[in-house]
Amino acid sequence: MNKYYFDHAATTPMHPEVIKTMVELMQGPGGNGSSIHAYGRAAKGELSRARDLISSAIGCNSTELMFTSGGTESDNTALIGAARAQRRKGKSHIITAATEHHAVLHTCEWLKEKEGFTLTVLPVDSEGRVDPVHVKDALRPDTAIVSIMHGNNEVGTIQPIEEIGEVVHAGDALFHVDAVQTLAYVKYQLKELPVDLMSFSAHKINGPQGVGALYIAAGTPFESMQQGGLQERKRRAGTENVAGIAGFAKALDICVNDRTNKQLFIDSLRKRWVESLKETIVDVDLVVNGHDTFCLPHIVNISFIGVHTESMLMNLDMAGIAAASGSACTSGSLEKSHVLRAMDLSQERLNSAVRFSFGLGNTLEELEEAAPIVARIVSRIRTRN
């Protein structure tokens, strides 16, 4: 049985050149970047090269980049570190959106419940977009930080972060952006953007899992969350993951050099996938969730009206097709996507949504092979119902 991996928004396969880079370092003599001997200096040199490459790729100074264990830590660190620092200035209000990743939403809720911050959660429209006017209306003199993701991980909708950032800065607050899903497809020049903090993750761009980065613009109020050594300019104590960070840099270097071609190809996969499903599935209505223009090239969220998500995913998996939903299993109960709920979709669309996401290794040929398989699954489920 052929297998089809259409879940790149969850994690991407590592690029062969990334693996090669990491293996070479892992097979070397090792070294702690904080040690003063030759091995330590060599490790520090690898860290410096990676930091310079990544900071250059995203348009910031190398001193503004802090390495983390991934997107969740970057989001947590940005929000908690900046919020605590802002509270010293009398600012204790946080703004975010209802469609944010749980790494942001749960952190904001934690700051509210455990540290006494007030929280405003903004609505989105039916396509998942935040209205900058709503951001402006929610700003208060005591607003500490606003956190709005760039590209949504469930429906692919892209937010107008430039416009939102200008509004936030006009209100004298800090602006954090979760850019985990967009790094592979967006050319950033952070020095030109009204953004104070931005989160990244390596495993979304064909790099290793367990490595990420946080951009902290020079002068941004920030308190370290970890205590210990002096690593990362005293902002994150702990020995750096040299091989993982080097792998992250290599993955981003590949992205930068092939971004235009990759974006065009992956976008063509997404569009062809929708076309193929509509051509092969004739007895069920298909609805694409999210914005049709302001959208990421690799994510498409489709509702198969009348076909429950759980049944669909289980059957896809048995047929060798890896896809996902916006739901999470908590204590054995299936919870519907908070993103789709926030978009105020009908129960029919909410109950039948499946996310497909594409990337390295996917081809037009395998999409053509997989579409009839999906059609047969839909027909079989409908017949049973």
N, C-alpha and C positions, 0 to 999 in steps of 0.2 A: 504493500500500500504506500502510495506517495504521501508525503507530509508537506504541509504548507504553513509557514510561519507568518501570520498576519497580525502580530501583536508587538510591533516595534515601539509603540508608545509606552509599553510596560518596561521593556528592556531590549537593547539591540545586540546582535551578535558582535563579538570583537573582531575588528579588522585584522587580517593576517599580519600586517606591518606593525600594528600595535602589540600583538602577541610577541612578535620577534623582538621589538624594543624592550619589552618587559622581561622576557626570558634572558636576554643578554645581561641585563642588570641583576636579575635574581641569581644568575649563575656566577656572577662576579664575586669579589672578596667581601662585599658588603661594606657597611660603614654608616655611622650615625652623623647626620649633618651638623650636629652640635659639637662633635669631637674635633680637636685641633690637629690631630695627626693626619697623615696623608690620606688614609681611607675616609676619614671624616670630611676632609676638604674635597675629596672626589664626589662624595655624596652631596655635599653642599653645592658643588658645581652643577650637578645634575638638576638639583632643585632650582637653582638660579636660571639655568637654561630653559627649563620648563616654564618658570614664572614669566620670564621675558617673552617667550613665544606666545603664551596664552594672553598676557596683557597686551602685547602688540596686536594680536588677532581681534581683541574686543575693544581696542582703542582706549586703553587707560594706562596709567603708570604702574610699573611693577610693584611699587610699594602699596598700591591700593588693592592688591589681590591677596586673599587669604585662602589657603587650601583647607578643605573640610573632608568629611567622610561621605558627602553626597548632598543631594538637593534638600532632603529633610533637615539635616543639620544646618545647612546654609540658611534655610527659611527660619528655623528656630533661632539661630544665632542672630540673624539680622533683626528680627522682631523683638526678641527679648533684650539683646544688647543695646539696640537703639532706643527702645521704649524706656528702659531703666535710666539711660543717660538723659533722655528728654524729661523724665519726671523730676530730675534735679532742677530743671528750669521751670517747674510748675505745669508741665504738659502731661496729661494723663488720659488722653482720649485717642482711641485707635479706630481707623476706618478700613474696612476691607469689603469684598464682594461675596455674594452668596455662592458663586461658582468656583471659588478658590480651591486649590488642593487642600486636603486635610492637614498637611504639614503647616499650612498657614492658618486655616480656620480653627483647628484645635489649639494652636499656640495662642491665637488671639483670645479664644475662650478661656484658656488657662490664665492668661494675664489678667483677664477680667475677674475670674473666680478666685485666684490665689493671690494676686498682687494689687487688686483694687482699681484696675484701669476700667474706664467706661468704653463701650464698644458699639459702633454702628456698622451694621452689615447691609450693604447696598444691594438693591434688586438689579436684575438684568432684564433685557427684553427677550422676546421669544426666540431670538437667534443667539442669545448668550452674550450680548454686548453691554458694557457699562456705559451709561450716559455721563460724560464729563460734567454736565450741569448738576447731576445728582451728587457728584463728588464735591463740587463747589458749595452746594446747598448744605452738605453734611459737615463741612469744615467749621471748626470753632476755634476761638483763641487758644484753647488748651489742647488742640489736636497735636499729638506727638508724631504719629506716623500713619501713612496710608499705604496699604499693600494691595496691589492689583497685578495679577499674572499677565504675561504677554500673550501666550498662546495656550488655550485650554487643552488639557490632557485627555478629555473625554469626547468633546465635539470638535476640537480644532479651531474654535473661534479666536480671532486675534483682536486684542484690545488696542484702543488708540492711546498708547502709553505716552507719546509725546505731548498730546493735548492734555491728558490727565496730569502729567508731570508739571506742566506749566501752571495748571490750576492749583496743584498742591503747593508748589513753591511760592506762588502768589499769596497763599494762605499761611506761609511761614511754617510749614510742616515738612517732615522727611518723606521721601517716596521710595518704597521698596517694590521691586519687580521680580517675580518668579519667572525666570527665563529658561527653565529646564527643557521645555519642549521646543524652544525656538532656536537654540544655539546652533544647531546643524543647518538651519535654513535662513537665518537672518544675519546680515553683516552689521555688527555693532560698532559704533564709535562713541563709547561711553562718555568721553570728555565733551561731546557735543549734545548729550541727552540730559534732560532734566530729571535724572535718576540719581539717588544717593546710595542705594544698595541694590545689588542684583545677584540672584542665585543661579548656579549652574551645576550640572551633574555629568560625569563622564560617560556613564553607561547608557545615556540616551543618544550618544553620538559615535557609537561603535568603539567606545573605550571600556575600561574595566569598571566593574561594580565596586562600590565602597570608596569612591573618590569624587570630590566635588570642589567647588570654589565659591567664594563670596567676594564680590566687588564692594569695597567700602570707599566711597569717594573721600579724598583728602578733606579733613576738617569736619567730617560727619561725627556727631556725638555718638559715642559707642563705649559700652562697658564689656570687658571680657567675661565670658561665662565659665571658662575653665581656669583652674589654678594649677600652677606647677612650674614648668620651665619657661624660658623666654622665647620659644619658637613663634614663628609667624608674627614678628614684631610685637610680642607680648599679648597678642590677641587670641591665640589658641595654643595652650600648652600641650605638649605631647610630641613624641618623635614622628616626623613626617613619613608618609608612605612613599618612599622614593620611587620605587618601580611603578606603583600605581599612578603617581603624579606624572612621571615621564610618559606613561601610556596615555594619559589624558592629553598631554601636550601633543603627542604624535597623532592621536585621533583628531584633534582640532586642526592640526596642520593639514591633514588630509582633507578635512571638511572645507577649509579655506581655499585650498587649491582646486577643489572640484565642486564648489558650492553651486555654481550656476547650472552646470550639467546635471548634477544630482537633483536639484530642485525641479528642473524641467522634466526629468525622467520620472521621478517619484510622483509628481503631479499628474503625469500622463497615466501612471498606474492607478491612482485614485479615481480619476475620471473614467478610465476604461472599466474599472471594477463596477462602478455604478451602472454604466451602460450595459455591461455583460449581464448583470443580475436582472436588470429591467427587461433585457431581451429573452432571458431564459425562464424568468418567473412571471407567469401570465395570470395566475389566479389569486394573487395576493398583492395588495397595494404596498409599495415601498416609498418611504418618506425619509429624506436625508435631514438629519437634525444638525443645526448650527448655521453659520453664515455661509452663503454660497460665494461670496467675494473675499471678505476678510477672513481667510481660513488658512490653516497650515496645509502644506501639500501632501503630508503623509497620513493624515487622520481622516476617516469618514465614519460617521455614526449613523446607522440606518435602522429604522423601525420597520419590521416585517409585520404589518398590521394583522392581528389575529393569531400570531405565532408567539407564544410566550418565550421570553428571553432565556429562562432556565432550560427549557426543552431544547431550544435552538443551540445553545452553547454545548450542552451535553452531547447532542447528536453531531455537531461540528467536530468536537474533540474525538469522538469515536471514528469519524471519517478522516481524521488526520489533519484537520484544519484548526489552527490555533487562533482564536479571536478572544474578545473580552466584552464585558459589559460595564456599566457604571455602578454596579451594585457590589456590596461588600458583605461577606458572611460574618455575622457577629453572633456568637452564642447559638449557632445553628439556625438563625432566622435570616432570611434574605431581605436586605434593606435596599430599596430602590435608590437609584442615582440621585444624589443631592443636586447635581448639576442640572439634570433634566427636570427635576422638580422646580428648581429656581427659575427655569425657563418657562414654567407654567404650561407644559405640554399636556395634551389630553392623556387620559389613562391608557388609551389604545397605543399611543406612541411610547409612553413611559414603560409599559409592560412588555414591549416587543423590541426594545432597542439593543443593537449589537454594534460594538466598535471594531472596525478593522483598521489596521495601521501597517504601513509598508516601509521598506528600507533595503539595506544591503542584502543581496542574495535573491530578492524577488524579481521576477521577470513577467513580461506580458504573457508569455507562453503558459506559465503556471497559473496565472489568473484565468486564462481561457479554459484551462483544465478544471480549475476549482469551481468556477461559476455553475456548471451543470450539476456538480455534486451538491452545492448549496440548494439549487432548484429542486433536486430530488428530495432533499431533507425537508424543505418547506412543504412540498406536496405530501410527503409521508405524514408529517405532523398534522397538517390540515385534515387529511383523511381520517386520522385517528380521532381528531376532535369532532 
